């Protein structure tokens, strides 16, 4: 049951964030569900690998390069999921940061 609640909250967070940012377009709620699942899988599988591979530059930038990785993952998801488009890398980075903020607010309802 907890997984379903987390999935619904993540989907709502993706939907709300895409409606807030003008550089991000989303076709509908079903697309938001797919984006939430694919982005969650990418964060679970690819993000740790990319962080380990870029560890020297991440240490040099005091962890700020992690934002570049997150923005890249959002861009990757936008290429994989039809109906979800991000205008540029910067909008992808803004989407990731806004998604974190909206998700933090929605986590109150868990």
Secondary structure, DSSP 4 states (H G I P E B T S, - for coil): -HHHHHHHHHHHHHHHHHHH-TTEEE--HHHHHHHHHHHHHHHHHHHHHHHHHTHHHHHHTTTTHHHHHHHHHHHHHHHHSTTEEESSHHHHHHHHHHHHHHHHHHGGG-
